[in-house]
């Protein structure tokens, strides 16, 4: 089983990869999801353990399913 830190880092890498594939900046993604730009950076660096509600907001902003964004 992965440690909490490893999961956060893998999730952050996934968000960053999906964001870049979508051609969005951190600021663009933050705007689309209703977050502050620095929050996106913290997620991508594995510094935030975000809620399922916020995962749903990110998935919607990235135009992917929750399953895709959480498939680590």
PQR file of N, CA, C, O and H, with PARSE charges and radii, in Angstrom:
ATOM      1  N   UNK A   1       0.836  -1.182   0.000 -0.4000 1.5000
ATOM      2  CA  UNK A   1       0.000   0.000   0.000 -0.0000 2.0000
ATOM      3  C   UNK A   1       0.883   1.248   0.000  0.5500 1.7000
ATOM      4  O   UNK A   1       1.887   1.314   0.710 -0.5500 1.4000
ATOM      5  N   UNK A   2       0.494   2.227  -0.803 -0.4000 1.5000
ATOM      6  CA  UNK A   2       1.266   3.465  -0.900 -0.0000 2.0000
ATOM      7  C   UNK A   2       1.053   4.329   0.339  0.5500 1.7000
ATOM      8  O   UNK A   2      -0.006   4.285   0.965 -0.5500 1.4000
ATOM      9  H   UNK A   2      -0.321   2.173  -1.380  0.4000 1.0000
ATOM     10  N   UNK A   3       2.067   5.111   0.682 -0.4000 1.5000
ATOM     11  CA  UNK A   3       1.933   6.045   1.792 -0.0000 2.0000
ATOM     12  C   UNK A   3       1.062   7.217   1.371  0.5500 1.7000
ATOM     13  O   UNK A   3       0.849   7.448   0.181 -0.5500 1.4000
ATOM     14  H   UNK A   3       2.927   5.147   0.173  0.4000 1.0000
ATOM     15  N   UNK A   4       0.561   7.952   2.353 -0.4000 1.5000
ATOM     16  CA  UNK A   4      -0.260   9.134   2.062 -0.0000 2.0000
ATOM     17  C   UNK A   4       0.486  10.100   1.159  0.5500 1.7000
ATOM     18  O   UNK A   4      -0.087  10.625   0.205 -0.5500 1.4000
ATOM     19  H   UNK A   4       0.734   7.764   3.320  0.4000 1.0000
ATOM     20  N   UNK A   5       1.738  10.337   1.444 -0.4000 1.5000
ATOM     21  CA  UNK A   5       2.547  11.288   0.665 -0.0000 2.0000
ATOM     22  C   UNK A   5       2.690  10.825  -0.785  0.5500 1.7000
ATOM     23  O   UNK A   5       2.576  11.623  -1.715 -0.5500 1.4000
ATOM     24  H   UNK A   5       2.204   9.911   2.220  0.4000 1.0000
ATOM     25  N   UNK A   6       2.938   9.535  -0.964 -0.4000 1.5000
ATOM     26  CA  UNK A   6       3.081   8.992  -2.316 -0.0000 2.0000
ATOM     27  C   UNK A   6       1.795   9.174  -3.127  0.5500 1.7000
ATOM     28  O   UNK A   6       1.842   9.508  -4.311 -0.5500 1.4000
ATOM     29  H   UNK A   6       3.030   8.887  -0.208  0.4000 1.0000
ATOM     30  N   UNK A   7       0.656   8.954  -2.483 -0.4000 1.5000
ATOM     31  CA  UNK A   7      -0.630   9.118  -3.169 -0.0000 2.0000
ATOM     32  C   UNK A   7      -0.833  10.568  -3.576  0.5500 1.7000
ATOM     33  O   UNK A   7      -1.261  10.845  -4.696 -0.5500 1.4000
ATOM     34  H   UNK A   7       0.619   8.683  -1.521  0.4000 1.0000
ATOM     35  N   UNK A   8      -0.531  11.488  -2.679 -0.4000 1.5000
ATOM     36  CA  UNK A   8      -0.696  12.917  -2.984 -0.0000 2.0000
ATOM     37  C   UNK A   8       0.212  13.335  -4.140  0.5500 1.7000
ATOM     38  O   UNK A   8      -0.203  14.095  -5.015 -0.5500 1.4000
ATOM     39  H   UNK A   8      -0.183  11.263  -1.769  0.4000 1.0000
ATOM     40  N   UNK A   9       1.434  12.845  -4.143 -0.4000 1.5000
ATOM     41  CA  UNK A   9       2.371  13.171  -5.223 -0.0000 2.0000
ATOM     42  C   UNK A   9       1.879  12.595  -6.548  0.5500 1.7000
ATOM     43  O   UNK A   9       1.897  13.289  -7.565 -0.5500 1.4000
ATOM     44  H   UNK A   9       1.771  12.228  -3.432  0.4000 1.0000
ATOM     45  N   UNK A  10       1.440  11.338  -6.552 -0.4000 1.5000
ATOM     46  CA  UNK A  10       0.941  10.713  -7.783 -0.0000 2.0000
ATOM     47  C   UNK A  10      -0.296  11.441  -8.297  0.5500 1.7000
ATOM     48  O   UNK A  10      -0.438  11.649  -9.502 -0.5500 1.4000
ATOM     49  H   UNK A  10       1.425  10.775  -5.726  0.4000 1.0000
ATOM     50  N   UNK A  11      -1.194  11.829  -7.389 -0.4000 1.5000
ATOM     51  CA  UNK A  11      -2.389  12.552  -7.801 -0.0000 2.0000
ATOM     52  C   UNK A  11      -2.003  13.905  -8.395  0.5500 1.7000
ATOM     53  O   UNK A  11      -2.548  14.310  -9.422 -0.5500 1.4000
ATOM     54  H   UNK A  11      -1.079  11.660  -6.410  0.4000 1.0000
ATOM     55  N   UNK A  12      -1.078  14.595  -7.763 -0.4000 1.5000
ATOM     56  CA  UNK A  12      -0.614  15.881  -8.266 -0.0000 2.0000
ATOM     57  C   UNK A  12       0.004  15.771  -9.644  0.5500 1.7000
ATOM     58  O   UNK A  12      -0.224  16.617 -10.509 -0.5500 1.4000
ATOM     59  H   UNK A  12      -0.636  14.266  -6.929  0.4000 1.0000
ATOM     60  N   UNK A  13       0.790  14.720  -9.845 -0.4000 1.5000
ATOM     61  CA  UNK A  13       1.397  14.495 -11.162 -0.0000 2.0000
ATOM     62  C   UNK A  13       0.320  14.245 -12.211  0.5500 1.7000
ATOM     63  O   UNK A  13       0.429  14.710 -13.346 -0.5500 1.4000
ATOM     64  H   UNK A  13       0.976  14.032  -9.143  0.4000 1.0000
ATOM     65  N   UNK A  14      -0.717  13.512 -11.828 -0.4000 1.5000
ATOM     66  CA  UNK A  14      -1.815  13.224 -12.752 -0.0000 2.0000
ATOM     67  C   UNK A  14      -2.547  14.511 -13.137  0.5500 1.7000
ATOM     68  O   UNK A  14      -2.842  14.735 -14.311 -0.5500 1.4000
ATOM     69  H   UNK A  14      -0.806  13.135 -10.906  0.4000 1.0000
ATOM     70  N   UNK A  15      -2.835  15.344 -12.153 -0.4000 1.5000
ATOM     71  CA  UNK A  15      -3.506  16.624 -12.422 -0.0000 2.0000
ATOM     72  C   UNK A  15      -2.649  17.472 -13.356  0.5500 1.7000
ATOM     73  O   UNK A  15      -3.158  18.041 -14.323 -0.5500 1.4000
ATOM     74  H   UNK A  15      -2.595  15.162 -11.200  0.4000 1.0000
ATOM     75  N   UNK A  16      -1.363  17.557 -13.073 -0.4000 1.5000
ATOM     76  CA  UNK A  16      -0.463  18.354 -13.903 -0.0000 2.0000
ATOM     77  C   UNK A  16      -0.425  17.833 -15.333  0.5500 1.7000
ATOM     78  O   UNK A  16      -0.468  18.612 -16.285 -0.5500 1.4000
ATOM     79  H   UNK A  16      -0.950  17.096 -12.289  0.4000 1.0000
ATOM     80  N   UNK A  17      -0.343  16.510 -15.482 -0.4000 1.5000
ATOM     81  CA  UNK A  17      -0.315  15.898 -16.814 -0.0000 2.0000
ATOM     82  C   UNK A  17      -1.608  16.206 -17.575  0.5500 1.7000
ATOM     83  O   UNK A  17      -1.562  16.603 -18.739 -0.5500 1.4000
ATOM     84  H   UNK A  17      -0.308  15.876 -14.709  0.4000 1.0000
ATOM     85  N   UNK A  18      -2.747  16.026 -16.929 -0.4000 1.5000
ATOM     86  CA  UNK A  18      -4.032  16.312 -17.576 -0.0000 2.0000
ATOM     87  C   UNK A  18      -4.172  17.794 -17.915  0.5500 1.7000
ATOM     88  O   UNK A  18      -4.714  18.150 -18.961 -0.5500 1.4000
ATOM     89  H   UNK A  18      -2.785  15.704 -15.983  0.4000 1.0000
ATOM     90  N   UNK A  19      -3.682  18.651 -17.024 -0.4000 1.5000
ATOM     91  CA  UNK A  19      -3.751  20.099 -17.263 -0.0000 2.0000
ATOM     92  C   UNK A  19      -2.935  20.469 -18.496  0.5500 1.7000
ATOM     93  O   UNK A  19      -3.400  21.216 -19.358 -0.5500 1.4000
ATOM     94  H   UNK A  19      -3.242  18.361 -16.174  0.4000 1.0000
ATOM     95  N   UNK A  20      -1.716  19.940 -18.572 -0.4000 1.5000
ATOM     96  CA  UNK A  20      -0.860  20.252 -19.714 -0.0000 2.0000
ATOM     97  C   UNK A  20      -1.445  19.709 -21.016  0.5500 1.7000
ATOM     98  O   UNK A  20      -1.385  20.377 -22.049 -0.5500 1.4000
ATOM     99  H   UNK A  20      -1.339  19.334 -17.872  0.4000 1.0000
ATOM    100  N   UNK A  21      -2.015  18.491 -20.974 -0.4000 1.5000
ATOM    101  CA  UNK A  21      -2.646  17.921 -22.161 -0.0000 2.0000
ATOM    102  C   UNK A  21      -3.836  18.765 -22.612  0.5500 1.7000
ATOM    103  O   UNK A  21      -4.161  18.813 -23.798 -0.5500 1.4000
ATOM    104  H   UNK A  21      -2.064  17.948 -20.135  0.4000 1.0000
ATOM    105  N   UNK A  22      -4.481  19.430 -21.652 -0.4000 1.5000
ATOM    106  CA  UNK A  22      -5.621  20.294 -21.970 -0.0000 2.0000
ATOM    107  C   UNK A  22      -5.178  21.669 -22.457  0.5500 1.7000
ATOM    108  O   UNK A  22      -5.998  22.463 -22.918 -0.5500 1.4000
ATOM    109  H   UNK A  22      -4.216  19.391 -20.688  0.4000 1.0000
ATOM    110  N   UNK A  23      -3.876  21.950 -22.355 -0.4000 1.5000
ATOM    111  CA  UNK A  23      -3.353  23.243 -22.789 -0.0000 2.0000
ATOM    112  C   UNK A  23      -3.688  24.374 -21.839  0.5500 1.7000
ATOM    113  O   UNK A  23      -3.720  25.538 -22.241 -0.5500 1.4000
ATOM    114  H   UNK A  23      -3.209  21.305 -21.981  0.4000 1.0000
ATOM    115  N   UNK A  24      -3.938  24.038 -20.574 -0.4000 1.5000
ATOM    116  CA  UNK A  24      -4.297  25.049 -19.584 -0.0000 2.0000
ATOM    117  C   UNK A  24      -3.104  25.415 -18.710  0.5500 1.7000
ATOM    118  O   UNK A  24      -2.274  24.564 -18.390 -0.5500 1.4000
ATOM    119  H   UNK A  24      -3.912  23.093 -20.248  0.4000 1.0000
ATOM    120  N   UNK A  25      -3.025  26.666 -18.332 -0.4000 1.5000
ATOM    121  CA  UNK A  25      -2.058  27.082 -17.313 -0.0000 2.0000
ATOM    122  C   UNK A  25      -2.674  26.773 -15.947  0.5500 1.7000
ATOM    123  O   UNK A  25      -3.863  26.468 -15.851 -0.5500 1.4000
ATOM    124  H   UNK A  25      -3.699  27.358 -18.592  0.4000 1.0000
ATOM    125  N   UNK A  26      -1.870  26.852 -14.910 -0.4000 1.5000
ATOM    126  CA  UNK A  26      -2.409  26.681 -13.562 -0.0000 2.0000
ATOM    127  C   UNK A  26      -3.492  27.724 -13.299  0.5500 1.7000
ATOM    128  O   UNK A  26      -4.520  27.423 -12.692 -0.5500 1.4000
ATOM    129  H   UNK A  26      -0.905  27.099 -14.988  0.4000 1.0000
ATOM    130  N   UNK A  27      -3.257  28.927 -13.752 -0.4000 1.5000
ATOM    131  CA  UNK A  27      -4.223  30.006 -13.551 -0.0000 2.0000
ATOM    132  C   UNK A  27      -5.533  29.716 -14.296  0.5500 1.7000
ATOM    133  O   UNK A  27      -6.619  29.939 -13.760 -0.5500 1.4000
ATOM    134  H   UNK A  27      -2.422  29.171 -14.245  0.4000 1.0000
ATOM    135  N   UNK A  28      -5.424  29.217 -15.533 -0.4000 1.5000
ATOM    136  CA  UNK A  28      -6.624  28.871 -16.296 -0.0000 2.0000
ATOM    137  C   UNK A  28      -7.423  27.769 -15.606  0.5500 1.7000
ATOM    138  O   UNK A  28      -8.645  27.860 -15.486 -0.5500 1.4000
ATOM    139  H   UNK A  28      -4.542  29.036 -15.968  0.4000 1.0000
ATOM    140  N   UNK A  29      -6.730  26.735 -15.158 -0.4000 1.5000
ATOM    141  CA  UNK A  29      -7.408  25.631 -14.480 -0.0000 2.0000
ATOM    142  C   UNK A  29      -8.056  26.114 -13.191  0.5500 1.7000
ATOM    143  O   UNK A  29      -9.190  25.746 -12.884 -0.5500 1.4000
ATOM    144  H   UNK A  29      -5.738  26.661 -15.256  0.4000 1.0000
ATOM    145  N   UNK A  30      -7.345  26.926 -12.448 -0.4000 1.5000
ATOM    146  CA  UNK A  30      -7.902  27.464 -11.206 -0.0000 2.0000
ATOM    147  C   UNK A  30      -9.187  28.236 -11.487  0.5500 1.7000
ATOM    148  O   UNK A  30     -10.179  28.082 -10.774 -0.5500 1.4000
ATOM    149  H   UNK A  30      -6.424  27.224 -12.697  0.4000 1.0000
ATOM    150  N   UNK A  31      -9.164  29.053 -12.511 -0.4000 1.5000
ATOM    151  CA  UNK A  31     -10.349  29.842 -12.866 -0.0000 2.0000
ATOM    152  C   UNK A  31     -11.515  28.927 -13.243  0.5500 1.7000
ATOM    153  O   UNK A  31     -12.641  29.128 -12.788 -0.5500 1.4000
ATOM    154  H   UNK A  31      -8.359  29.177 -13.090  0.4000 1.0000
ATOM    155  N   UNK A  32     -11.241  27.922 -14.076 -0.4000 1.5000
ATOM    156  CA  UNK A  32     -12.288  27.001 -14.535 -0.0000 2.0000
ATOM    157  C   UNK A  32     -12.888  26.197 -13.375  0.5500 1.7000
ATOM    158  O   UNK A  32     -14.085  25.911 -13.366 -0.5500 1.4000
ATOM    159  H   UNK A  32     -10.326  27.758 -14.446  0.4000 1.0000
ATOM    160  N   UNK A  33     -12.051  25.839 -12.404 -0.4000 1.5000
ATOM    161  CA  UNK A  33     -12.506  25.012 -11.288 -0.0000 2.0000
ATOM    162  C   UNK A  33     -13.004  25.831 -10.103  0.5500 1.7000
ATOM    163  O   UNK A  33     -13.607  25.283  -9.180 -0.5500 1.4000
ATOM    164  H   UNK A  33     -11.078  26.071 -12.412  0.4000 1.0000
ATOM    165  N   UNK A  34     -12.756  27.137 -10.123 -0.4000 1.5000
ATOM    166  CA  UNK A  34     -13.185  27.993  -9.020 -0.0000 2.0000
ATOM    167  C   UNK A  34     -12.235  27.989  -7.840  0.5500 1.7000
ATOM    168  O   UNK A  34     -12.656  28.152  -6.695 -0.5500 1.4000
ATOM    169  H   UNK A  34     -12.266  27.581 -10.873  0.4000 1.0000
ATOM    170  N   UNK A  35     -10.949  27.803  -8.119 -0.4000 1.5000
ATOM    171  CA  UNK A  35      -9.920  27.788  -7.082 -0.0000 2.0000
ATOM    172  C   UNK A  35      -8.946  28.940  -7.284  0.5500 1.7000
ATOM    173  O   UNK A  35      -8.965  29.617  -8.313 -0.5500 1.4000
ATOM    174  H   UNK A  35     -10.607  27.671  -9.050  0.4000 1.0000
ATOM    175  N   UNK A  36      -8.101  29.148  -6.289 -0.4000 1.5000
ATOM    176  CA  UNK A  36      -7.006  30.104  -6.409 -0.0000 2.0000
ATOM    177  C   UNK A  36      -5.843  29.405  -7.118  0.5500 1.7000
ATOM    178  O   UNK A  36      -5.640  28.203  -6.949 -0.5500 1.4000
ATOM    179  H   UNK A  36      -8.086  28.599  -5.454  0.4000 1.0000
ATOM    180  N   UNK A  37      -5.095  30.152  -7.900 -0.4000 1.5000
ATOM    181  CA  UNK A  37      -3.968  29.587  -8.654 -0.0000 2.0000
ATOM    182  C   UNK A  37      -2.979  28.855  -7.755  0.5500 1.7000
ATOM    183  O   UNK A  37      -2.472  27.799  -8.131 -0.5500 1.4000
ATOM    184  H   UNK A  37      -5.260  31.129  -8.037  0.4000 1.0000
ATOM    185  N   UNK A  38      -2.700  29.392  -6.588 -0.4000 1.5000
ATOM    186  CA  UNK A  38      -1.718  28.752  -5.709 -0.0000 2.0000
ATOM    187  C   UNK A  38      -2.208  27.390  -5.212  0.5500 1.7000
ATOM    188  O   UNK A  38      -1.400  26.509  -4.918 -0.5500 1.4000
ATOM    189  H   UNK A  38      -3.111  30.250  -6.282  0.4000 1.0000
ATOM    190  N   UNK A  39      -3.525  27.217  -5.119 -0.4000 1.5000
ATOM    191  CA  UNK A  39      -4.095  25.935  -4.697 -0.0000 2.0000
ATOM    192  C   UNK A  39      -3.779  24.851  -5.725  0.5500 1.7000
ATOM    193  O   UNK A  39      -3.471  23.717  -5.358 -0.5500 1.4000
ATOM    194  H   UNK A  39      -4.181  27.932  -5.358  0.4000 1.0000
ATOM    195  N   UNK A  40      -3.853  25.193  -6.998 -0.4000 1.5000
ATOM    196  CA  UNK A  40      -3.528  24.236  -8.064 -0.0000 2.0000
ATOM    197  C   UNK A  40      -2.060  23.820  -7.953  0.5500 1.7000
ATOM    198  O   UNK A  40      -1.738  22.637  -8.061 -0.5500 1.4000
ATOM    199  H   UNK A  40      -4.103  26.114  -7.296  0.4000 1.0000
ATOM    200  N   UNK A  41      -1.182  24.782  -7.740 -0.4000 1.5000
ATOM    201  CA  UNK A  41       0.240  24.472  -7.576 -0.0000 2.0000
ATOM    202  C   UNK A  41       0.486  23.547  -6.395  0.5500 1.7000
ATOM    203  O   UNK A  41       1.304  22.631  -6.479 -0.5500 1.4000
ATOM    204  H   UNK A  41      -1.443  25.743  -7.652  0.4000 1.0000
ATOM    205  N   UNK A  42      -0.214  23.783  -5.305 -0.4000 1.5000
ATOM    206  CA  UNK A  42      -0.059  22.936  -4.121 -0.0000 2.0000
ATOM    207  C   UNK A  42      -0.553  21.513  -4.388  0.5500 1.7000
ATOM    208  O   UNK A  42       0.046  20.546  -3.919 -0.5500 1.4000
ATOM    209  H   UNK A  42      -0.879  24.527  -5.237  0.4000 1.0000
ATOM    210  N   UNK A  43      -1.639  21.391  -5.140 -0.4000 1.5000
ATOM    211  CA  UNK A  43      -2.138  20.062  -5.507 -0.0000 2.0000
ATOM    212  C   UNK A  43      -1.104  19.352  -6.371  0.5500 1.7000
ATOM    213  O   UNK A  43      -0.774  18.191  -6.127 -0.5500 1.4000
ATOM    214  H   UNK A  43      -2.126  22.177  -5.521  0.4000 1.0000
ATOM    215  N   UNK A  44      -0.600  20.048  -7.374 -0.4000 1.5000
ATOM    216  CA  UNK A  44       0.360  19.438  -8.309 -0.0000 2.0000
ATOM    217  C   UNK A  44       1.659  19.034  -7.626  0.5500 1.7000
ATOM    218  O   UNK A  44       2.326  18.102  -8.075 -0.5500 1.4000
ATOM    219  H   UNK A  44      -0.868  20.990  -7.573  0.4000 1.0000
ATOM    220  N   UNK A  45       2.021  19.707  -6.569 -0.4000 1.5000
ATOM    221  CA  UNK A  45       3.244  19.357  -5.828 -0.0000 2.0000
ATOM    222  C   UNK A  45       2.980  18.320  -4.732  0.5500 1.7000
ATOM    223  O   UNK A  45       3.903  17.928  -4.018 -0.5500 1.4000
ATOM    224  H   UNK A  45       1.479  20.464  -6.204  0.4000 1.0000
ATOM    225  N   UNK A  46       1.739  17.880  -4.595 -0.4000 1.5000
ATOM    226  CA  UNK A  46       1.394  16.893  -3.574 -0.0000 2.0000
ATOM    227  C   UNK A  46       1.349  17.457  -2.177  0.5500 1.7000
ATOM    228  O   UNK A  46       1.549  16.729  -1.205 -0.5500 1.4000
ATOM    229  H   UNK A  46       0.989  18.198  -5.175  0.4000 1.0000
ATOM    230  N   UNK A  47       1.089  18.751  -2.062 -0.4000 1.5000
ATOM    231  CA  UNK A  47       1.068  19.409  -0.763 -0.0000 2.0000
ATOM    232  C   UNK A  47      -0.333  19.514  -0.168  0.5500 1.7000
ATOM    233  O   UNK A  47      -0.483  19.892   0.994 -0.5500 1.4000
ATOM    234  H   UNK A  47       0.927  19.342  -2.852  0.4000 1.0000
ATOM    235  N   UNK A  48      -1.361  19.185  -0.952 -0.4000 1.5000
ATOM    236  CA  UNK A  48      -2.745  19.298  -0.479 -0.0000 2.0000
ATOM    237  C   UNK A  48      -3.457  17.963  -0.614  0.5500 1.7000
ATOM    238  O   UNK A  48      -3.333  17.282  -1.632 -0.5500 1.4000
ATOM    239  H   UNK A  48      -1.239  18.878  -1.896  0.4000 1.0000
ATOM    240  N   UNK A  49      -4.194  17.599   0.409 -0.4000 1.5000
ATOM    241  CA  UNK A  49      -5.060  16.427   0.383 -0.0000 2.0000
ATOM    242  C   UNK A  49      -6.469  16.958   0.161  0.5500 1.7000
ATOM    243  O   UNK A  49      -7.140  17.371   1.107 -0.5500 1.4000
ATOM    244  H   UNK A  49      -4.294  18.153   1.236  0.4000 1.0000
ATOM    245  N   UNK A  50      -6.913  16.945  -1.083 -0.4000 1.5000
ATOM    246  CA  UNK A  50      -8.158  17.629  -1.425 -0.0000 2.0000
ATOM    247  C   UNK A  50      -9.365  16.717  -1.257  0.5500 1.7000
ATOM    248  O   UNK A  50      -9.243  15.492  -1.237 -0.5500 1.4000
ATOM    249  H   UNK A  50      -6.368  16.609  -1.852  0.4000 1.0000
ATOM    250  N   UNK A  51     -10.527  17.338  -1.137 -0.4000 1.5000
ATOM    251  CA  UNK A  51     -11.771  16.603  -0.937 -0.0000 2.0000
ATOM    252  C   UNK A  51     -12.295  16.034  -2.247  0.5500 1.7000
ATOM    253  O   UNK A  51     -11.877  16.439  -3.332 -0.5500 1.4000
ATOM    254  H   UNK A  51     -10.626  18.333  -1.153  0.4000 1.0000
ATOM    255  N   UNK A  52     -13.205  15.101  -2.124 -0.4000 1.5000
ATOM    256  CA  UNK A  52     -13.830  14.508  -3.296 -0.0000 2.0000
ATOM    257  C   UNK A  52     -14.604  15.557  -4.092  0.5500 1.7000
ATOM    258  O   UNK A  52     -14.650  15.501  -5.321 -0.5500 1.4000
ATOM    259  H   UNK A  52     -13.544  14.773  -1.243  0.4000 1.0000
ATOM    260  N   UNK A  53     -15.199  16.494  -3.403 -0.4000 1.5000
ATOM    261  CA  UNK A  53     -15.921  17.579  -4.082 -0.0000 2.0000
ATOM    262  C   UNK A  53     -14.964  18.381  -4.952  0.5500 1.7000
ATOM    263  O   UNK A  53     -15.308  18.730  -6.081 -0.5500 1.4000
ATOM    264  H   UNK A  53     -15.162  16.540  -2.405  0.4000 1.0000
ATOM    265  N   UNK A  54     -13.778  18.677  -4.453 -0.4000 1.5000
ATOM    266  CA  UNK A  54     -12.796  19.427  -5.238 -0.0000 2.0000
ATOM    267  C   UNK A  54     -12.203  18.585  -6.366  0.5500 1.7000
ATOM    268  O   UNK A  54     -11.846  19.117  -7.417 -0.5500 1.4000
ATOM    269  H   UNK A  54     -13.498  18.393  -3.535  0.4000 1.0000
ATOM    270  N   UNK A  55     -12.100  17.277  -6.149 -0.4000 1.5000
ATOM    271  CA  UNK A  55     -11.669  16.397  -7.238 -0.0000 2.0000
ATOM    272  C   UNK A  55     -12.689  16.462  -8.365  0.5500 1.7000
ATOM    273  O   UNK A  55     -12.321  16.512  -9.538 -0.5500 1.4000
ATOM    274  H   UNK A  55     -12.390  16.846  -5.295  0.4000 1.0000
ATOM    275  N   UNK A  56     -13.965  16.461  -8.012 -0.4000 1.5000
ATOM    276  CA  UNK A  56     -15.022  16.562  -9.017 -0.0000 2.0000
ATOM    277  C   UNK A  56     -14.917  17.880  -9.784  0.5500 1.7000
ATOM    278  O   UNK A  56     -15.082  17.896 -11.004 -0.5500 1.4000
ATOM    279  H   UNK A  56     -14.264  16.421  -7.059  0.4000 1.0000
ATOM    280  N   UNK A  57     -14.646  18.980  -9.090 -0.4000 1.5000
ATOM    281  CA  UNK A  57     -14.489  20.286  -9.742 -0.0000 2.0000
ATOM    282  C   UNK A  57     -13.309  20.278 -10.709  0.5500 1.7000
ATOM    283  O   UNK A  57     -13.403  20.810 -11.815 -0.5500 1.4000
ATOM    284  H   UNK A  57     -14.512  18.967  -8.099  0.4000 1.0000
ATOM    285  N   UNK A  58     -12.202  19.674 -10.288 -0.4000 1.5000
ATOM    286  CA  UNK A  58     -11.030  19.577 -11.164 -0.0000 2.0000
ATOM    287  C   UNK A  58     -11.344  18.736 -12.394  0.5500 1.7000
ATOM    288  O   UNK A  58     -11.013  19.118 -13.517 -0.5500 1.4000
ATOM    289  H   UNK A  58     -12.126  19.241  -9.390  0.4000 1.0000
ATOM    290  N   UNK A  59     -11.981  17.596 -12.180 -0.4000 1.5000
ATOM    291  CA  UNK A  59     -12.320  16.713 -13.301 -0.0000 2.0000
ATOM    292  C   UNK A  59     -13.216  17.448 -14.300  0.5500 1.7000
ATOM    293  O   UNK A  59     -12.996  17.357 -15.508 -0.5500 1.4000
ATOM    294  H   UNK A  59     -12.250  17.285 -11.268  0.4000 1.0000
ATOM    295  N   UNK A  60     -14.204  18.161 -13.816 -0.4000 1.5000
ATOM    296  CA  UNK A  60     -15.107  18.911 -14.690 -0.0000 2.0000
ATOM    297  C   UNK A  60     -14.331  19.971 -15.481  0.5500 1.7000
ATOM    298  O   UNK A  60     -14.527  20.126 -16.687 -0.5500 1.4000
ATOM    299  H   UNK A  60     -14.382  18.235 -12.835  0.4000 1.0000
ATOM    300  N   UNK A  61     -13.452  20.695 -14.786 -0.4000 1.5000
ATOM    301  CA  UNK A  61     -12.668  21.745 -15.444 -0.0000 2.0000
ATOM    302  C   UNK A  61     -11.712  21.165 -16.487  0.5500 1.7000
ATOM    303  O   UNK A  61     -11.431  21.801 -17.502 -0.5500 1.4000
ATOM    304  H   UNK A  61     -13.293  20.569 -13.807  0.4000 1.0000
ATOM    305  N   UNK A  62     -11.216  19.951 -16.229 -0.4000 1.5000
ATOM    306  CA  UNK A  62     -10.294  19.301 -17.160 -0.0000 2.0000
ATOM    307  C   UNK A  62     -11.028  18.486 -18.224  0.5500 1.7000
ATOM    308  O   UNK A  62     -10.411  17.942 -19.140 -0.5500 1.4000
ATOM    309  H   UNK A  62     -11.445  19.434 -15.404  0.4000 1.0000
ATOM    310  N   UNK A  63     -12.368  18.408 -18.087 -0.4000 1.5000
ATOM    311  CA  UNK A  63     -13.210  17.657 -19.035 -0.0000 2.0000
ATOM    312  C   UNK A  63     -12.855  16.172 -19.060  0.5500 1.7000
ATOM    313  O   UNK A  63     -12.790  15.548 -20.119 -0.5500 1.4000
ATOM    314  H   UNK A  63     -12.869  18.849 -17.342  0.4000 1.0000
ATOM    315  N   UNK A  64     -12.627  15.620 -17.859 -0.4000 1.5000
ATOM    316  CA  UNK A  64     -12.368  14.191 -17.698 -0.0000 2.0000
ATOM    317  C   UNK A  64     -13.289  13.666 -16.603  0.5500 1.7000
ATOM    318  O   UNK A  64     -13.907  14.441 -15.873 -0.5500 1.4000
ATOM    319  H   UNK A  64     -12.679  16.127 -16.999  0.4000 1.0000
ATOM    320  N   UNK A  65     -13.375  12.356 -16.498 -0.4000 1.5000
ATOM    321  CA  UNK A  65     -14.185  11.753 -15.438 -0.0000 2.0000
ATOM    322  C   UNK A  65     -13.397  11.732 -14.126  0.5500 1.7000
ATOM    323  O   UNK A  65     -12.172  11.854 -14.116 -0.5500 1.4000
ATOM    324  H   UNK A  65     -12.873  11.727 -17.092  0.4000 1.0000
ATOM    325  N   UNK A  66     -14.124  11.576 -13.031 -0.4000 1.5000
ATOM    326  CA  UNK A  66     -13.461  11.421 -11.740 -0.0000 2.0000
ATOM    327  C   UNK A  66     -12.593  10.160 -11.770  0.5500 1.7000
ATOM    328  O   UNK A  66     -11.496  10.142 -11.211 -0.5500 1.4000
ATOM    329  H   UNK A  66     -15.119  11.477 -13.039  0.4000 1.0000
ATOM    330  N   UNK A  67     -13.085   9.121 -12.418 -0.4000 1.5000
ATOM    331  CA  UNK A  67     -12.311   7.875 -12.523 -0.0000 2.0000
ATOM    332  C   UNK A  67     -10.975   8.113 -13.214  0.5500 1.7000
ATOM    333  O   UNK A  67      -9.952   7.569 -12.801 -0.5500 1.4000
ATOM    334  H   UNK A  67     -13.976   9.135 -12.872  0.4000 1.0000
ATOM    335  N   UNK A  68     -10.987   8.927 -14.270 -0.4000 1.5000
ATOM    336  CA  UNK A  68      -9.741   9.179 -15.002 -0.0000 2.0000
ATOM    337  C   UNK A  68      -8.753   9.978 -14.162  0.5500 1.7000
ATOM    338  O   UNK A  68      -7.554   9.697 -14.169 -0.5500 1.4000
ATOM    339  H   UNK A  68     -11.819   9.368 -14.606  0.4000 1.0000
ATOM    340  N   UNK A  69      -9.253  10.963 -13.447 -0.4000 1.5000
ATOM    341  CA  UNK A  69      -8.344  11.817 -12.672 -0.0000 2.0000
ATOM    342  C   UNK A  69      -7.792  11.082 -11.449  0.5500 1.7000
ATOM    343  O   UNK A  69      -6.722  11.430 -10.950 -0.5500 1.4000
ATOM    344  H   UNK A  69     -10.226  11.191 -13.441  0.4000 1.0000
ATOM    345  N   UNK A  70      -8.516  10.064 -10.960 -0.4000 1.5000
ATOM    346  CA  UNK A  70      -8.053   9.342  -9.785 -0.0000 2.0000
ATOM    347  C   UNK A  70      -7.389   8.008 -10.121  0.5500 1.7000
ATOM    348  O   UNK A  70      -6.973   7.282  -9.218 -0.5500 1.4000
ATOM    349  H   UNK A  70      -9.386   9.781 -11.365  0.4000 1.0000
ATOM    350  N   UNK A  71      -7.286   7.678 -11.406 -0.4000 1.5000
ATOM    351  CA  UNK A  71      -6.615   6.445 -11.816 -0.0000 2.0000
ATOM    352  C   UNK A  71      -5.115   6.636 -11.704  0.5500 1.7000
ATOM    353  O   UNK A  71      -4.468   7.139 -12.623 -0.5500 1.4000
ATOM    354  H   UNK A  71      -7.624   8.268 -12.140  0.4000 1.0000
ATOM    355  N   UNK A  72      -4.578   6.234 -10.579 -0.4000 1.5000
ATOM    356  CA  UNK A  72      -3.161   6.440 -10.315 -0.0000 2.0000
ATOM    357  C   UNK A  72      -2.395   5.166 -10.578  0.5500 1.7000
ATOM    358  O   UNK A  72      -1.176   5.134 -10.413 -0.5500 1.4000
ATOM    359  H   UNK A  72      -5.104   5.825  -9.833  0.4000 1.0000
TER
END
